[in-house]
Amino acid sequence: MKRKDCFFRNMILLLFLCFYLALFGISALTQEFSARIKITQPDGTYHFDYFVKNHLYRLEGKDSSEEPMIIIANRQDESYLGLHPIMKFYKEFTREEMFLFNPIIGWEMITKGYEEEKAGGETIAGFECEKYIYTQQGTNSAIEAWYSPELKQRVKVIIPLINSEQGIFELLNIQVGVQDEEKFQVPADYERITSPAEQMQEEENSSISPTSSIRLIEEESPVGRTLNSGSVMQVRVIPSLEKNLMIENLSDQDASITITPFRSGESIANQTVEKTISPKGKTKPSFSNSLKIDRIEIKINQGIVKATVLQESFFTDEIERNEYYLFENSGQGLFFGEDKQVKLTMIGDSETSGISQCEVTFFKGEYEDPIKKLEISLQKGEERNWDFQPGEVKTMDMTTGSSNAGVKVILEQWVPKK
């Protein structure tokens, strides 16, 4: 399973690759060729093999664990496949799931509002090319692109980045010729794995089945899960912290839940919460630190819900602790005390691909003056830690995409002793 997980670690790098491929948008490709893609950016240089056959293309490269990965795209029916050639499995992506990785979608979004101007011609990689300049109102920078009419493909793009740096995309070793059909097909011995949307549908179907059984899930705060009828999630918590829960009904029917807190193995009967949540509604139970709860049980009697369990310190605690959980398409901003030392921990917790991806930006001011922007990719259970001295960072912002999400976040702050 770890090899399956590693396959999806490279999606952040593919985002950068397909950002550039998006600038190579092709509306009616009738050419067949192969090439070596070279992407040069401030943090390094990356290479991929690129194969084009009419409306199909194939990308081959390695993920961050140096394992091979392949993407096959069909421009006509907008189908997208990710293949792992060692483990021999593949995964289908919808248009929405592949939003950040699809060259056509990316092209439509990235060039919106840009003006195109022809700027002569040059020979690039042995092909006669037309040069174009892309500009946008309100910006002083311009994108340069060289287009080959013979290939019906741009063979070089230069994109200005911040701090006078550049991102450069190039096609090298271009070989025009008929491409093998098998390169654009899934081998017969590959196993198909389900997408997050399909897994959700399977869970929903299971929840209404009369033969569905109880599903026990054991976790540790902070945690977020999608649970259906018959599911019981038991979450280990720290007795000295305040507990905050949020239960959201995802279905169009009423959801029924029972929340039971435990202390030293015994349920606290007078603190048990039983709720019926209306369609698309939410409830936010909480438990005081004075109860010394060490475990919380959430039972779904009926419906499908999204459940989150978080903790925070009491206002008199020496170390201020706050927990967060990022689902797909979510974000969170954090403030750091100017006089406080900070420890930030992020933990991968994806339940679908096994890889969690998040974009993180640290700011010197209140979401102003960015210090560093990072693309984080974590295997399930893998930690990433940051330590900051007082005043070093004031705010940060975290966002996840439409897939490969699920991130535990723990923020601890304290006033250092003089």
NORHU-V361957 format. One record per residue. N is the residue number from 0. PHI is phi in whole degrees, -180 to 180 (* if undefined). OMEGA is omega in degrees with one decimal (* if undefined). D_FIRST is the distance of its C-alpha to the first C-alpha in whole Angstrom. Layout:
N/PHI/OMEGA/D_FIRST + N/PHI/OMEGA/D_FIRST
This chain:
0/*/-178.5/0 + 1/-64/177.8/4 + 2/-67/175.7/5 + 3/-62/-179.4/5 + 4/-62/-177.3/6 + 5/-62/-178.7/9 + 6/-56/-174.3/10 + 7/-87/179.7/12 + 8/-67/-174.3/13 + 9/-86/-175.9/16 + 10/-65/177.5/17 + 11/-64/177.2/20 + 12/-64/177.7/21 + 13/-64/175.7/21 + 14/-57/179.8/23 + 15/-65/178.1/26 + 16/-58/-175.0/26 + 17/-74/171.1/26 + 18/-57/179.6/29 + 19/-73/177.3/31 + 20/-60/178.0/30 + 21/-60/178.5/32 + 22/-77/178.4/35 + 23/-109/-175.0/35 + 24/-56/-176.9/35 + 25/-131/-174.7/37 + 26/-91/-177.2/38 + 27/-146/-175.1/39 + 28/-66/178.0/38 + 29/-126/-177.1/39 + 30/-104/174.5/38 + 31/-126/179.5/36 + 32/-165/172.9/35 + 33/-125/-179.6/32 + 34/-161/173.3/32 + 35/-106/178.9/30 + 36/-92/174.7/30 + 37/-120/177.6/31 + 38/-117/178.8/30 + 39/-110/178.1/32 + 40/-140/-173.3/32 + 41/-56/-175.7/33 + 42/-92/177.6/29 + 43/154/179.2/29 + 44/-121/-174.9/29 + 45/-129/-178.1/26 + 46/-127/177.3/26 + 47/-142/171.9/25 + 48/-92/-171.6/26 + 49/-129/-180.0/28 + 50/-126/-177.5/29 + 51/-125/175.7/31 + 52/-139/-178.9/33 + 53/54/-177.0/35 + 54/-90/-178.9/33 + 55/-109/168.3/30 + 56/-144/-178.2/28 + 57/-134/177.1/25 + 58/-118/177.7/23 + 59/-126/178.2/21 + 60/-164/177.4/20 + 61/-126/177.6/18 + 62/-84/-176.0/15 + 63/-67/176.1/16 + 64/-97/179.0/14 + 65/65/173.1/16 + 66/-98/-176.7/14 + 67/-70/175.3/15 + 68/-142/-177.4/15 + 69/-139/171.0/18 + 70/-126/175.1/20 + 71/-119/-179.1/22 + 72/-126/176.2/25 + 73/-118/-175.6/28 + 74/-72/-176.3/31 + 75/-74/-177.2/33 + 76/-104/177.3/31 + 77/53/174.0/28 + 78/-107/-173.5/25 + 79/-138/-177.0/22 + 80/-126/170.7/19 + 81/-114/-175.4/16 + 82/-120/172.0/15 + 83/-116/-172.1/12 + 84/-72/178.6/14 + 85/-83/180.0/12 + 86/-79/177.5/9 + 87/57/171.7/12 + 88/-138/177.5/11 + 89/-142/-178.8/13 + 90/-135/177.7/14 + 91/-93/178.4/18 + 92/-120/172.8/20 + 93/-80/178.6/23 + 94/-60/-179.1/26 + 95/-68/-179.7/25 + 96/-66/-178.3/22 + 97/-99/-174.7/22 + 98/-51/-175.5/26 + 99/-84/-174.2/25 + 100/-115/-175.2/24 + 101/-95/-178.0/26 + 102/-58/-177.8/29 + 103/-67/178.7/32 + 104/-61/179.2/31 + 105/-60/179.5/31 + 106/-62/-179.3/34 + 107/-60/-177.1/36 + 108/-80/-173.0/35 + 109/-68/-176.2/35 + 110/-89/179.4/39 + 111/-62/179.8/40 + 112/91/178.9/43 + 113/-87/175.0/44 + 114/-107/-178.1/47 + 115/-103/178.5/47 + 116/-138/178.3/49 + 117/-76/-174.5/50 + 118/-134/175.7/51 + 119/89/-178.5/52 + 120/-143/178.6/50 + 121/-149/173.6/49 + 122/-97/-178.8/47 + 123/-125/178.4/43 + 124/55/177.3/41 + 125/85/-178.7/44 + 126/-121/176.2/44 + 127/-70/-174.3/47 + 128/-126/171.6/46 + 129/-97/-179.6/47 + 130/-95/178.2/47 + 131/-130/175.5/46 + 132/-116/178.6/46 + 133/-115/-179.5/44 + 134/-127/-179.3/46 + 135/-138/179.7/45 + 136/-59/178.1/48 + 137/91/178.3/48 + 138/-125/180.0/46 + 139/-96/-177.9/48 + 140/-90/-179.6/45 + 141/-140/175.8/44 + 142/-92/177.0/41 + 143/-105/-179.3/43 + 144/-141/178.6/41 + 145/-117/-172.4/42 + 146/-111/177.1/42 + 147/-100/175.7/43 + 148/-61/-179.7/45 + 149/-66/-179.8/44 + 150/-88/-171.3/40 + 151/52/-170.2/41 + 152/-158/171.1/38 + 153/-77/-175.0/38 + 154/-108/176.0/38 + 155/-157/177.0/38 + 156/-142/173.6/38 + 157/-120/-178.9/39 + 158/-115/177.8/38 + 159/-72/177.2/39 + 160/-115/179.8/37 + 161/-71/178.7/39 + 162/60/176.2/41 + 163/63/177.6/42 + 164/-90/-177.3/39 + 165/-133/167.5/37 + 166/-111/-175.4/34 + 167/-123/175.7/35 + 168/-112/179.1/33 + 169/-140/168.5/35 + 170/-100/-179.4/34 + 171/-117/177.1/35 + 172/49/-178.6/36 + 173/-74/179.9/36 + 174/-123/179.0/37 + 175/-78/179.4/39 + 176/166/-178.2/38 + 177/-65/-179.8/36 + 178/-100/-178.1/33 + 179/-65/-180.0/31 + 180/-57/-175.0/30 + 181/-65/178.3/27 + 182/-64/-174.5/25 + 183/-112/178.7/25 + 184/-127/176.1/24 + 185/-82/178.1/20 + 186/-57/-174.3/20 + 187/-64/-176.2/21 + 188/-92/178.0/18 + 189/-85/178.4/15 + 190/-94/178.2/13 + 191/-91/173.9/14 + 192/-110/-172.1/12 + 193/-81/177.2/14 + 194/-85/177.0/16 + 195/-56/-179.5/17 + 196/-66/179.3/20 + 197/-69/177.9/19 + 198/-62/178.8/17 + 199/-63/-179.7/20 + 200/-67/178.6/22 + 201/-64/178.4/21 + 202/-65/179.8/21 + 203/-65/178.3/25 + 204/-64/179.8/25 + 205/-66/-175.7/24 + 206/-68/-178.7/26 + 207/-100/179.1/29 + 208/-78/-179.6/29 + 209/-67/-178.3/31 + 210/-100/-178.2/29 + 211/-66/-177.4/26 + 212/-111/-179.7/25 + 213/-69/178.5/25 + 214/-116/-178.0/21 + 215/-94/-179.6/21 + 216/-124/178.6/19 + 217/-113/-175.7/20 + 218/-139/176.4/20 + 219/-134/-179.7/22 + 220/-67/0.4/24 + 221/-79/-178.6/24 + 222/-153/173.6/22 + 223/-141/-178.4/22 + 224/-145/169.3/20 + 225/-96/-173.1/21 + 226/-123/177.4/23 + 227/-118/-176.9/25 + 228/-54/180.0/27 + 229/93/179.8/26 + 230/-80/174.5/24 + 231/-130/178.5/25 + 232/-109/176.6/23 + 233/-107/-173.4/24 + 234/-118/174.7/24 + 235/-77/-178.1/25 + 236/-132/179.6/28 + 237/-92/-174.0/31 + 238/-56/-173.9/34 + 239/-80/-177.2/36 + 240/-105/172.9/35 + 241/-74/-179.5/36 + 242/-113/179.2/33 + 243/-124/-179.7/33 + 244/-116/169.1/31 + 245/-138/178.7/31 + 246/-117/-177.3/30 + 247/-116/178.0/30 + 248/-79/-178.3/31 + 249/-92/-173.3/29 + 250/-99/178.8/31 + 251/-94/177.3/35 + 252/-125/178.6/36 + 253/-60/174.4/36 + 254/-114/-179.6/33 + 255/-119/-177.3/34 + 256/-133/172.6/33 + 257/-133/-179.3/33 + 258/-115/-177.1/33 + 259/-123/175.3/33 + 260/-87/-179.3/34 + 261/-126/174.5/34 + 262/-138/-179.3/35 + 263/54/176.0/35 + 264/84/-179.2/33 + 265/-111/177.5/36 + 266/-71/175.9/36 + 267/-99/-168.8/39 + 268/-59/-175.4/40 + 269/-76/177.5/43 + 270/-110/179.4/40 + 271/-66/-178.5/38 + 272/-113/173.4/37 + 273/-119/-173.4/38 + 274/-136/166.3/37 + 275/-112/-175.5/38 + 276/-106/-179.5/36 + 277/-70/-178.9/38 + 278/-53/-179.3/36 + 279/64/-179.8/34 + 280/-87/-178.7/36 + 281/-137/169.9/35 + 282/-139/-174.2/36 + 283/-130/176.8/35 + 284/-68/175.6/36 + 285/-143/-179.6/36 + 286/-134/-177.7/37 + 287/-71/176.3/39 + 288/-68/-179.4/38 + 289/-67/179.4/41 + 290/-78/179.2/40 + 291/55/-179.7/37 + 292/-72/177.5/34 + 293/-116/177.4/31 + 294/-155/177.5/29 + 295/-126/178.9/29 + 296/-112/177.9/28 + 297/-116/-179.2/28 + 298/-113/179.0/29 + 299/-99/-179.9/29 + 300/-78/-177.8/31 + 301/-159/173.7/32 + 302/99/178.2/30 + 303/-127/-176.5/27 + 304/-133/169.7/27 + 305/-109/-174.3/25 + 306/-115/177.8/26 + 307/-127/175.3/26 + 308/-123/-178.6/27 + 309/-129/178.7/28 + 310/-132/173.7/31 + 311/-148/-177.8/34 + 312/-76/172.4/36 + 313/-76/-170.2/40 + 314/-64/179.7/42 + 315/-93/-177.0/44 + 316/-66/-179.1/41 + 317/-67/176.5/41 + 318/-102/178.9/37 + 319/-85/-176.6/37 + 320/-119/174.0/33 + 321/-135/179.8/32 + 322/-115/179.4/28 + 323/-140/176.2/27 + 324/-141/-178.6/24 + 325/-107/170.7/23 + 326/-84/175.5/22 + 327/-68/178.7/22 + 328/52/180.0/25 + 329/-130/-179.7/26 + 330/-148/-180.0/28 + 331/-154/173.7/30 + 332/-104/-178.7/33 + 333/-128/174.3/34 + 334/-109/176.8/37 + 335/-110/178.6/37 + 336/-65/-176.6/41 + 337/-64/-177.5/43 + 338/-102/-173.4/44 + 339/-117/170.0/41 + 340/-82/-171.2/38 + 341/-125/168.4/34 + 342/-126/-179.3/31 + 343/-117/179.2/28 + 344/-126/173.8/25 + 345/-121/-176.3/22 + 346/-129/177.3/18 + 347/-67/-176.4/15 + 348/-147/-179.1/15 + 349/-70/178.0/13 + 350/-99/-177.2/12 + 351/-106/-178.1/12 + 352/-86/-175.2/10 + 353/86/178.4/9 + 354/-123/178.0/11 + 355/-108/-179.0/15 + 356/-126/-174.3/18 + 357/-152/174.1/21 + 358/-101/-174.9/25 + 359/-123/176.5/27 + 360/-129/176.0/31 + 361/-100/-177.3/33 + 362/-123/174.2/37 + 363/-75/179.3/40 + 364/-111/-179.7/42 + 365/-81/-174.5/41 + 366/59/175.6/39 + 367/-132/-179.8/41 + 368/58/-179.4/41 + 369/-61/178.5/37 + 370/-93/-177.0/36 + 371/-156/175.9/33 + 372/-123/-174.1/30 + 373/-128/169.5/26 + 374/-103/-174.5/23 + 375/-99/175.9/21 + 376/-131/-174.3/17 + 377/-127/169.9/15 + 378/-73/179.6/11 + 379/-59/-178.9/11 + 380/90/-179.9/13 + 381/-77/-177.8/15 + 382/-107/169.9/19 + 383/-133/-175.0/21 + 384/-123/173.6/25 + 385/-132/174.4/28 + 386/-126/-179.4/32 + 387/-127/174.5/35 + 388/-80/-178.9/39 + 389/-53/177.2/41 + 390/80/-178.1/42 + 391/-69/177.6/39 + 392/-134/-179.2/37 + 393/-101/-178.1/39 + 394/-141/172.4/36 + 395/-149/-179.2/33 + 396/-132/179.4/31 + 397/-127/176.8/27 + 398/-141/174.8/26 + 399/-120/179.7/23 + 400/-96/-174.9/23 + 401/-84/177.4/22 + 402/-147/179.4/18 + 403/56/179.1/15 + 404/-104/-176.7/18 + 405/98/-176.6/18 + 406/-132/171.9/19 + 407/-85/-179.9/21 + 408/-130/178.3/24 + 409/-126/179.8/27 + 410/-114/178.2/30 + 411/-123/-178.8/32 + 412/-135/177.1/36 + 413/-156/176.3/39 + 414/-83/-177.7/42 + 415/-66/179.1/43 + 416/-76/-179.7/45 + 417/-80/*/48
